[in-house]
Each structure stands twice: as C-alpha cells, then as structure tokens.
Amino acid sequence: MSRTVLEAVPNFSEGRRLEVVGEIVARIVSVPGVDVASQDSDPDHNRSVVTFLGPPGAVEEAAVRSAHVAVERIDLRGHRGVHPRIGALDVLPFVPLKGATLKEVAALARSAARRIAGEVGVPVYLYGEASDPPGLPLFELRRLAGAASLPGAREPDARPPGWPRGSLHSTAGAVCVGARDPLLAWNVYLEGAADLELAREIAAEIRERGGGFQGLRALGLRLDGSNRIQVSMNLERPAETSVEEVYRTIDRSARQGGSAAGEIEIVGLIPDEAAAAFANLGLPRLSERLISTWVARNVGQRGTGG
C-alpha cells in the first residue's frame, strides 16, 4: 500500500533564544506521525529552519501548532538579523516527497493558510504552486508583502476575521505559505580577504535573476558574530543545475577578489540528486541529510497500517 509523505520546512525569525526554538520543535513533535529531520539555527541570521515530515494531515497540524508558538514567543519589533524576513513564522513551504502531487500539496498549503489566519490570527500570503495564479516566486512575494501598508499594495491571501486592510500583525508580521518541489538550501563561506561587497558581487553574478545559474537564488551576507562572509543560496532545481559548477564559479570569482570559496553549510535536507556533487566537494556523512533516507524511515515507522 502506497503511503503519502510530505515535508514542511518552516523558517522562524529566531536563532538566538534556543529555548524558544525548542518550544517550537516540542509543539511540532506533539503531533503523532511527525518526524523532525533537522533543526538549523543561526544567531547572525537570527533564524531557525526546522524540517519535518509525515502524512498530510499530521504535517498540516504540526505546522499550525508551530505557528501558534512563533506568534506567542517572537516579537519582530526587537528583531535583528542579517536574513530578510516579514514574519515571526516567516516562510512555511509544503513539499511533496512520496505519493502526492504538487497540486495536491498546494491545496493543503491553502488549508494551512486559512487555519493560520483564522486560528492563530496572523495574515498569510501564498506563493509558489499555492498562489493564485500559481507560480508567484517567494522573492517577489517578499517585496509585495513588505509594502503591505502602501496604497495599492498586495493584500494578504488569508486574513483573520475583521482584520483591517493594509496592515500586518503588530509583533508577528505575516506568514508566507507555499507549495514547492524539493530544493537545496546551502551556504558557502568565503575565506581570506573577503568582504561583504565581494560576496554581494558574487551573489549577483551567480543568481538566475542576474543571468547566472538556472533556479539559483543568492545573497551575500556578513555574519558579525563569527566575523565571516557568506554566500547564502537556494537552488530550486538541483537536478538541472550543477552544485559543483556553482561552487567552482564562486571560488573562481572569489579568487579574483583575493579570497576563496571555503566551508559548505547545508540547511535542511538534501535532494538525492545533489548528494554525489557534495561528496565530490568533500562533505562526509551525507546519508542523514538525504530526503530518501527520511522518507524510508518515516514510511517504516508508520508500518503496514500507516
């Protein structure tokens, strides 16, 4: 009997108070059938990415429960971090892994959006396959949502009852809920005489919008806490764009600026098609980050009656 496995990858605007992140994770795993595959927290980004998977109903319920904690415990009015954000629960993508189509997952994302607006009391924007019409990119949605208070701005797709137009939640902002295929979230640190300007130049060169690699989103960031420079990336179509080529392009451009590409950091799970490339680049012990590993584990734990 085929079993359906979905993934959710909520991004929370909290990477310093790990006790708050722990409360969020505890609320997620309080839903039977949900497995947390990874938790990646960074104090300079001031952001945590929690990856969990399970059957559709359980994944939706866990996502809504996590939104409750985020709104209760995270106040954006005092938030500081290098990563862009518009919400306490900033981004909530749902991803089909086994037994479901992207269209079906989009319907679940829209259901979760209605629940977050109605039960949690935060406005929600939709992106990716869940938007109307489908395909609104997350980077474009950030721009639109960030201008929510301006005349003619895009209104949230789901609002709490009686919510005033043109406004976001005073402490929690808004949530961007989407449906997408698996992507690769990864960062490359620059070594040597690197600075923020160089990282931004490299990011502009390699990202798709600048004429670079297909499906690649990139930012150049300075991490003051660790005094490091980072090129932070999402690769939306890892089967079509070579991870090794992206890395070697970063290294070549960095060397022209007196630096070099160094450590690779992975956020969340790895699509299987990217595993060989990372192994070639020297990353060991990838099996615990592979999507296929966690799908097999989740199906096995649910047993024949799951």
Contacts in CASP RR format, 6 or more apart in sequence:
PFRMAT RR
TARGET T0000
AUTHOR 0000-0000-0000
METHOD contacts of the structure
MODEL  1
MSRTVLEAVPNFSEGRRLEVVGEIVARIVSVPGVDVASQDSDPDHNRSVV
TFLGPPGAVEEAAVRSAHVAVERIDLRGHRGVHPRIGALDVLPFVPLKGA
TLKEVAALARSAARRIAGEVGVPVYLYGEASDPPGLPLFELRRLAGAASL
PGAREPDARPPGWPRGSLHSTAGAVCVGARDPLLAWNVYLEGAADLELAR
EIAAEIRERGGGFQGLRALGLRLDGSNRIQVSMNLERPAETSVEEVYRTI
DRSARQGGSAAGEIEIVGLIPDEAAAAFANLGLPRLSERLISTWVARNVG
QRGTGG
1 304 0 8 1.000
1 305 0 8 1.000
2 98 0 8 1.000
2 99 0 8 1.000
3 55 0 8 1.000
3 98 0 8 1.000
3 99 0 8 1.000
3 299 0 8 1.000
3 302 0 8 1.000
3 306 0 8 1.000
4 55 0 8 1.000
4 56 0 8 1.000
4 98 0 8 1.000
4 99 0 8 1.000
4 100 0 8 1.000
5 53 0 8 1.000
5 54 0 8 1.000
5 55 0 8 1.000
5 97 0 8 1.000
5 98 0 8 1.000
5 99 0 8 1.000
5 100 0 8 1.000
5 295 0 8 1.000
5 298 0 8 1.000
5 299 0 8 1.000
6 53 0 8 1.000
6 54 0 8 1.000
6 55 0 8 1.000
6 56 0 8 1.000
6 59 0 8 1.000
6 94 0 8 1.000
6 95 0 8 1.000
6 96 0 8 1.000
6 97 0 8 1.000
6 100 0 8 1.000
6 105 0 8 1.000
6 108 0 8 1.000
7 37 0 8 1.000
7 51 0 8 1.000
7 52 0 8 1.000
7 53 0 8 1.000
7 54 0 8 1.000
7 59 0 8 1.000
7 94 0 8 1.000
7 95 0 8 1.000
7 96 0 8 1.000
7 97 0 8 1.000
7 182 0 8 1.000
7 269 0 8 1.000
7 291 0 8 1.000
8 51 0 8 1.000
8 52 0 8 1.000
8 53 0 8 1.000
8 59 0 8 1.000
8 62 0 8 1.000
8 63 0 8 1.000
8 92 0 8 1.000
8 93 0 8 1.000
8 94 0 8 1.000
8 95 0 8 1.000
9 49 0 8 1.000
9 50 0 8 1.000
9 51 0 8 1.000
9 91 0 8 1.000
9 92 0 8 1.000
9 93 0 8 1.000
9 95 0 8 1.000
9 268 0 8 1.000
10 49 0 8 1.000
10 50 0 8 1.000
10 63 0 8 1.000
10 66 0 8 1.000
10 67 0 8 1.000
10 89 0 8 1.000
10 91 0 8 1.000
10 92 0 8 1.000
11 47 0 8 1.000
11 48 0 8 1.000
11 49 0 8 1.000
11 85 0 8 1.000
11 89 0 8 1.000
11 90 0 8 1.000
11 91 0 8 1.000
11 92 0 8 1.000
12 21 0 8 1.000
12 24 0 8 1.000
12 47 0 8 1.000
12 48 0 8 1.000
12 49 0 8 1.000
12 50 0 8 1.000
12 66 0 8 1.000
12 70 0 8 1.000
12 74 0 8 1.000
12 88 0 8 1.000
12 89 0 8 1.000
12 90 0 8 1.000
13 46 0 8 1.000
13 47 0 8 1.000
13 70 0 8 1.000
13 74 0 8 1.000
13 76 0 8 1.000
13 79 0 8 1.000
13 85 0 8 1.000
13 87 0 8 1.000
13 88 0 8 1.000
13 89 0 8 1.000
13 90 0 8 1.000
14 20 0 8 1.000
14 21 0 8 1.000
14 41 0 8 1.000
14 46 0 8 1.000
14 47 0 8 1.000
14 48 0 8 1.000
14 70 0 8 1.000
14 73 0 8 1.000
14 74 0 8 1.000
14 88 0 8 1.000
15 21 0 8 1.000
15 41 0 8 1.000
15 42 0 8 1.000
15 43 0 8 1.000
15 45 0 8 1.000
15 46 0 8 1.000
15 47 0 8 1.000
15 48 0 8 1.000
16 43 0 8 1.000
16 46 0 8 1.000
18 41 0 8 1.000
20 69 0 8 1.000
20 73 0 8 1.000
20 74 0 8 1.000
21 39 0 8 1.000
21 41 0 8 1.000
21 48 0 8 1.000
21 50 0 8 1.000
23 69 0 8 1.000
23 73 0 8 1.000
24 48 0 8 1.000
24 50 0 8 1.000
24 66 0 8 1.000
24 69 0 8 1.000
24 70 0 8 1.000
24 73 0 8 1.000
25 36 0 8 1.000
25 39 0 8 1.000
25 50 0 8 1.000
27 62 0 8 1.000
27 65 0 8 1.000
27 66 0 8 1.000
27 68 0 8 1.000
27 69 0 8 1.000
28 34 0 8 1.000
28 36 0 8 1.000
28 50 0 8 1.000
28 52 0 8 1.000
28 62 0 8 1.000
28 63 0 8 1.000
28 65 0 8 1.000
28 66 0 8 1.000
29 36 0 8 1.000
29 52 0 8 1.000
29 62 0 8 1.000
30 62 0 8 1.000
30 65 0 8 1.000
31 58 0 8 1.000
31 61 0 8 1.000
31 62 0 8 1.000
31 65 0 8 1.000
32 58 0 8 1.000
33 54 0 8 1.000
33 55 0 8 1.000
33 58 0 8 1.000
33 298 0 8 1.000
33 301 0 8 1.000
33 302 0 8 1.000
34 52 0 8 1.000
34 53 0 8 1.000
34 54 0 8 1.000
34 58 0 8 1.000
34 59 0 8 1.000
34 62 0 8 1.000
35 52 0 8 1.000
35 53 0 8 1.000
35 54 0 8 1.000
35 294 0 8 1.000
35 297 0 8 1.000
35 298 0 8 1.000
35 301 0 8 1.000
36 50 0 8 1.000
36 51 0 8 1.000
36 52 0 8 1.000
37 51 0 8 1.000
37 52 0 8 1.000
37 53 0 8 1.000
37 268 0 8 1.000
37 269 0 8 1.000
37 294 0 8 1.000
38 49 0 8 1.000
38 50 0 8 1.000
38 51 0 8 1.000
38 268 0 8 1.000
38 269 0 8 1.000
38 289 0 8 1.000
39 48 0 8 1.000
39 49 0 8 1.000
39 50 0 8 1.000
39 51 0 8 1.000
40 48 0 8 1.000
40 49 0 8 1.000
40 50 0 8 1.000
40 267 0 8 1.000
40 268 0 8 1.000
41 47 0 8 1.000
41 48 0 8 1.000
41 49 0 8 1.000
42 48 0 8 1.000
42 223 0 8 1.000
43 225 0 8 1.000
44 81 0 8 1.000
44 82 0 8 1.000
44 221 0 8 1.000
44 223 0 8 1.000
44 224 0 8 1.000
44 225 0 8 1.000
44 226 0 8 1.000
45 81 0 8 1.000
45 82 0 8 1.000
45 83 0 8 1.000
45 221 0 8 1.000
45 223 0 8 1.000
46 79 0 8 1.000
46 80 0 8 1.000
46 81 0 8 1.000
46 82 0 8 1.000
46 83 0 8 1.000
47 81 0 8 1.000
47 83 0 8 1.000
47 85 0 8 1.000
47 90 0 8 1.000
49 185 0 8 1.000
49 267 0 8 1.000
49 268 0 8 1.000
50 66 0 8 1.000
51 268 0 8 1.000
51 269 0 8 1.000
52 59 0 8 1.000
52 62 0 8 1.000
53 59 0 8 1.000
53 97 0 8 1.000
53 294 0 8 1.000
53 295 0 8 1.000
53 298 0 8 1.000
54 298 0 8 1.000
55 302 0 8 1.000
55 306 0 8 1.000
56 100 0 8 1.000
56 105 0 8 1.000
56 108 0 8 1.000
57 108 0 8 1.000
59 94 0 8 1.000
59 108 0 8 1.000
60 94 0 8 1.000
60 108 0 8 1.000
60 111 0 8 1.000
60 112 0 8 1.000
60 115 0 8 1.000
63 92 0 8 1.000
63 94 0 8 1.000
63 112 0 8 1.000
64 112 0 8 1.000
64 115 0 8 1.000
64 116 0 8 1.000
64 119 0 8 1.000
64 120 0 8 1.000
66 89 0 8 1.000
67 89 0 8 1.000
67 92 0 8 1.000
67 116 0 8 1.000
67 120 0 8 1.000
67 122 0 8 1.000
67 175 0 8 1.000
68 119 0 8 1.000
68 120 0 8 1.000
70 88 0 8 1.000
70 89 0 8 1.000
70 172 0 8 1.000
71 88 0 8 1.000
71 89 0 8 1.000
71 120 0 8 1.000
71 121 0 8 1.000
71 122 0 8 1.000
71 169 0 8 1.000
71 171 0 8 1.000
71 172 0 8 1.000
73 88 0 8 1.000
74 88 0 8 1.000
74 89 0 8 1.000
74 171 0 8 1.000
74 172 0 8 1.000
75 88 0 8 1.000
75 171 0 8 1.000
75 172 0 8 1.000
76 85 0 8 1.000
76 87 0 8 1.000
76 88 0 8 1.000
76 171 0 8 1.000
76 172 0 8 1.000
76 173 0 8 1.000
77 170 0 8 1.000
77 171 0 8 1.000
79 85 0 8 1.000
82 221 0 8 1.000
82 222 0 8 1.000
82 223 0 8 1.000
82 224 0 8 1.000
83 221 0 8 1.000
83 232 0 8 1.000
84 142 0 8 1.000
84 219 0 8 1.000
86 142 0 8 1.000
86 145 0 8 1.000
86 146 0 8 1.000
86 168 0 8 1.000
86 173 0 8 1.000
86 174 0 8 1.000
86 176 0 8 1.000
87 122 0 8 1.000
87 168 0 8 1.000
87 169 0 8 1.000
87 172 0 8 1.000
87 173 0 8 1.000
87 174 0 8 1.000
87 175 0 8 1.000
88 122 0 8 1.000
88 171 0 8 1.000
88 172 0 8 1.000
88 173 0 8 1.000
89 116 0 8 1.000
89 122 0 8 1.000
89 172 0 8 1.000
89 175 0 8 1.000
90 175 0 8 1.000
90 176 0 8 1.000
91 138 0 8 1.000
91 175 0 8 1.000
91 176 0 8 1.000
92 109 0 8 1.000
92 112 0 8 1.000
92 116 0 8 1.000
92 175 0 8 1.000
92 176 0 8 1.000
92 177 0 8 1.000
92 178 0 8 1.000
93 109 0 8 1.000
93 177 0 8 1.000
93 178 0 8 1.000
93 179 0 8 1.000
93 180 0 8 1.000
94 105 0 8 1.000
94 106 0 8 1.000
94 108 0 8 1.000
94 109 0 8 1.000
94 112 0 8 1.000
94 130 0 8 1.000
94 177 0 8 1.000
94 178 0 8 1.000
94 179 0 8 1.000
94 180 0 8 1.000
95 105 0 8 1.000
95 179 0 8 1.000
95 180 0 8 1.000
95 181 0 8 1.000
95 182 0 8 1.000
96 102 0 8 1.000
96 104 0 8 1.000
96 105 0 8 1.000
96 179 0 8 1.000
96 181 0 8 1.000
97 182 0 8 1.000
97 291 0 8 1.000
97 295 0 8 1.000
98 295 0 8 1.000
98 299 0 8 1.000
102 129 0 8 1.000
102 179 0 8 1.000
102 180 0 8 1.000
102 181 0 8 1.000
103 129 0 8 1.000
105 129 0 8 1.000
105 179 0 8 1.000
106 128 0 8 1.000
106 129 0 8 1.000
106 130 0 8 1.000
106 134 0 8 1.000
106 178 0 8 1.000
106 179 0 8 1.000
108 179 0 8 1.000
109 126 0 8 1.000
109 129 0 8 1.000
109 130 0 8 1.000
109 177 0 8 1.000
109 178 0 8 1.000
109 179 0 8 1.000
110 126 0 8 1.000
110 130 0 8 1.000
110 177 0 8 1.000
112 177 0 8 1.000
113 124 0 8 1.000
113 126 0 8 1.000
113 130 0 8 1.000
113 157 0 8 1.000
113 158 0 8 1.000
113 175 0 8 1.000
113 177 0 8 1.000
114 124 0 8 1.000
114 158 0 8 1.000
116 122 0 8 1.000
116 124 0 8 1.000
116 158 0 8 1.000
116 175 0 8 1.000
116 177 0 8 1.000
117 123 0 8 1.000
117 124 0 8 1.000
117 156 0 8 1.000
117 158 0 8 1.000
117 159 0 8 1.000
117 160 0 8 1.000
117 163 0 8 1.000
118 158 0 8 1.000
118 160 0 8 1.000
118 161 0 8 1.000
121 160 0 8 1.000
121 163 0 8 1.000
121 169 0 8 1.000
122 160 0 8 1.000
122 169 0 8 1.000
122 172 0 8 1.000
122 173 0 8 1.000
122 174 0 8 1.000
122 175 0 8 1.000
123 148 0 8 1.000
123 156 0 8 1.000
123 158 0 8 1.000
123 159 0 8 1.000
123 160 0 8 1.000
123 163 0 8 1.000
123 167 0 8 1.000
123 168 0 8 1.000
123 169 0 8 1.000
123 173 0 8 1.000
123 174 0 8 1.000
123 175 0 8 1.000
124 156 0 8 1.000
124 157 0 8 1.000
124 158 0 8 1.000
124 159 0 8 1.000
124 174 0 8 1.000
124 175 0 8 1.000
124 176 0 8 1.000
124 177 0 8 1.000
125 141 0 8 1.000
125 144 0 8 1.000
125 145 0 8 1.000
125 154 0 8 1.000
125 156 0 8 1.000
125 157 0 8 1.000
125 174 0 8 1.000
125 175 0 8 1.000
125 176 0 8 1.000
125 177 0 8 1.000
126 132 0 8 1.000
126 136 0 8 1.000
126 157 0 8 1.000
126 158 0 8 1.000
126 176 0 8 1.000
126 177 0 8 1.000
126 178 0 8 1.000
127 135 0 8 1.000
127 136 0 8 1.000
127 137 0 8 1.000
127 138 0 8 1.000
127 141 0 8 1.000
127 176 0 8 1.000
127 177 0 8 1.000
127 178 0 8 1.000
128 134 0 8 1.000
128 135 0 8 1.000
128 136 0 8 1.000
128 137 0 8 1.000
128 138 0 8 1.000
128 178 0 8 1.000
128 179 0 8 1.000
128 180 0 8 1.000
129 135 0 8 1.000
129 178 0 8 1.000
129 179 0 8 1.000
129 180 0 8 1.000
130 177 0 8 1.000
130 178 0 8 1.000
130 179 0 8 1.000
131 141 0 8 1.000
131 157 0 8 1.000
131 178 0 8 1.000
132 157 0 8 1.000
138 176 0 8 1.000
138 178 0 8 1.000
139 209 0 8 1.000
139 217 0 8 1.000
141 176 0 8 1.000
142 176 0 8 1.000
144 153 0 8 1.000
144 154 0 8 1.000
145 154 0 8 1.000
145 156 0 8 1.000
145 168 0 8 1.000
145 174 0 8 1.000
145 176 0 8 1.000
146 153 0 8 1.000
147 153 0 8 1.000
147 154 0 8 1.000
148 154 0 8 1.000
148 155 0 8 1.000
148 156 0 8 1.000
148 166 0 8 1.000
148 167 0 8 1.000
148 168 0 8 1.000
148 174 0 8 1.000
149 166 0 8 1.000
149 167 0 8 1.000
149 168 0 8 1.000
153 166 0 8 1.000
155 165 0 8 1.000
155 166 0 8 1.000
156 163 0 8 1.000
156 168 0 8 1.000
156 174 0 8 1.000
168 174 0 8 1.000
180 236 0 8 1.000
181 236 0 8 1.000
181 237 0 8 1.000
182 238 0 8 1.000
182 269 0 8 1.000
182 271 0 8 1.000
182 291 0 8 1.000
183 234 0 8 1.000
183 235 0 8 1.000
183 236 0 8 1.000
183 237 0 8 1.000
183 238 0 8 1.000
183 271 0 8 1.000
184 233 0 8 1.000
184 234 0 8 1.000
184 235 0 8 1.000
184 238 0 8 1.000
184 243 0 8 1.000
184 266 0 8 1.000
184 270 0 8 1.000
184 271 0 8 1.000
184 274 0 8 1.000
185 233 0 8 1.000
185 234 0 8 1.000
185 235 0 8 1.000
185 266 0 8 1.000
185 267 0 8 1.000
185 268 0 8 1.000
186 233 0 8 1.000
186 235 0 8 1.000
186 243 0 8 1.000
186 264 0 8 1.000
186 265 0 8 1.000
186 266 0 8 1.000
186 267 0 8 1.000
187 230 0 8 1.000
187 231 0 8 1.000
187 232 0 8 1.000
187 233 0 8 1.000
187 264 0 8 1.000
187 265 0 8 1.000
187 267 0 8 1.000
188 230 0 8 1.000
188 231 0 8 1.000
188 233 0 8 1.000
188 247 0 8 1.000
188 250 0 8 1.000
188 261 0 8 1.000
188 262 0 8 1.000
188 263 0 8 1.000
188 264 0 8 1.000
188 265 0 8 1.000
189 228 0 8 1.000
189 229 0 8 1.000
189 230 0 8 1.000
189 231 0 8 1.000
189 261 0 8 1.000
189 262 0 8 1.000
189 263 0 8 1.000
189 264 0 8 1.000
189 265 0 8 1.000
190 198 0 8 1.000
190 199 0 8 1.000
190 202 0 8 1.000
190 228 0 8 1.000
190 229 0 8 1.000
190 230 0 8 1.000
190 231 0 8 1.000
190 250 0 8 1.000
190 254 0 8 1.000
190 259 0 8 1.000
190 260 0 8 1.000
190 261 0 8 1.000
190 262 0 8 1.000
191 254 0 8 1.000
191 259 0 8 1.000
191 260 0 8 1.000
191 261 0 8 1.000
191 262 0 8 1.000
191 263 0 8 1.000
192 258 0 8 1.000
192 259 0 8 1.000
192 260 0 8 1.000
193 257 0 8 1.000
193 258 0 8 1.000
193 259 0 8 1.000
194 229 0 8 1.000
194 254 0 8 1.000
194 258 0 8 1.000
194 259 0 8 1.000
195 222 0 8 1.000
195 229 0 8 1.000
196 220 0 8 1.000
196 221 0 8 1.000
196 222 0 8 1.000
196 229 0 8 1.000
198 229 0 8 1.000
198 254 0 8 1.000
198 257 0 8 1.000
198 258 0 8 1.000
198 259 0 8 1.000
199 220 0 8 1.000
199 221 0 8 1.000
199 222 0 8 1.000
199 229 0 8 1.000
199 230 0 8 1.000
199 231 0 8 1.000
200 219 0 8 1.000
200 220 0 8 1.000
201 253 0 8 1.000
202 218 0 8 1.000
202 220 0 8 1.000
202 231 0 8 1.000
202 250 0 8 1.000
202 253 0 8 1.000
202 254 0 8 1.000
203 218 0 8 1.000
203 219 0 8 1.000
203 220 0 8 1.000
203 231 0 8 1.000
203 232 0 8 1.000
203 233 0 8 1.000
204 210 0 8 1.000
204 218 0 8 1.000
205 212 0 8 1.000
205 249 0 8 1.000
205 253 0 8 1.000
206 212 0 8 1.000
206 213 0 8 1.000
206 216 0 8 1.000
206 218 0 8 1.000
206 231 0 8 1.000
206 233 0 8 1.000
206 246 0 8 1.000
206 249 0 8 1.000
206 250 0 8 1.000
206 253 0 8 1.000
207 213 0 8 1.000
207 216 0 8 1.000
207 217 0 8 1.000
207 218 0 8 1.000
207 233 0 8 1.000
208 214 0 8 1.000
208 215 0 8 1.000
208 216 0 8 1.000
208 217 0 8 1.000
209 217 0 8 1.000
213 235 0 8 1.000
213 241 0 8 1.000
213 245 0 8 1.000
213 246 0 8 1.000
213 249 0 8 1.000
214 237 0 8 1.000
214 240 0 8 1.000
214 241 0 8 1.000
215 235 0 8 1.000
215 236 0 8 1.000
215 237 0 8 1.000
215 240 0 8 1.000
215 241 0 8 1.000
216 233 0 8 1.000
216 234 0 8 1.000
216 235 0 8 1.000
216 236 0 8 1.000
216 241 0 8 1.000
216 246 0 8 1.000
217 233 0 8 1.000
217 234 0 8 1.000
217 235 0 8 1.000
217 236 0 8 1.000
218 231 0 8 1.000
218 232 0 8 1.000
218 233 0 8 1.000
219 231 0 8 1.000
219 232 0 8 1.000
219 233 0 8 1.000
220 229 0 8 1.000
220 230 0 8 1.000
220 231 0 8 1.000
220 232 0 8 1.000
221 229 0 8 1.000
221 230 0 8 1.000
221 231 0 8 1.000
221 232 0 8 1.000
222 228 0 8 1.000
222 229 0 8 1.000
222 230 0 8 1.000
223 229 0 8 1.000
223 230 0 8 1.000
229 259 0 8 1.000
230 265 0 8 1.000
231 250 0 8 1.000
233 246 0 8 1.000
235 241 0 8 1.000
235 243 0 8 1.000
235 246 0 8 1.000
235 274 0 8 1.000
238 271 0 8 1.000
238 273 0 8 1.000
238 274 0 8 1.000
239 271 0 8 1.000
239 273 0 8 1.000
242 277 0 8 1.000
243 274 0 8 1.000
243 277 0 8 1.000
243 278 0 8 1.000
243 281 0 8 1.000
244 277 0 8 1.000
244 280 0 8 1.000
244 281 0 8 1.000
247 261 0 8 1.000
247 264 0 8 1.000
247 281 0 8 1.000
248 261 0 8 1.000
250 261 0 8 1.000
251 260 0 8 1.000
251 261 0 8 1.000
251 262 0 8 1.000
254 260 0 8 1.000
254 261 0 8 1.000
264 278 0 8 1.000
264 281 0 8 1.000
264 283 0 8 1.000
266 278 0 8 1.000
266 283 0 8 1.000
266 289 0 8 1.000
268 289 0 8 1.000
269 289 0 8 1.000
269 290 0 8 1.000
269 291 0 8 1.000
269 294 0 8 1.000
270 278 0 8 1.000
270 286 0 8 1.000
270 289 0 8 1.000
270 290 0 8 1.000
270 291 0 8 1.000
271 291 0 8 1.000
272 290 0 8 1.000
272 291 0 8 1.000
272 292 0 8 1.000
275 286 0 8 1.000
275 290 0 8 1.000
278 286 0 8 1.000
279 286 0 8 1.000
287 293 0 8 1.000
END
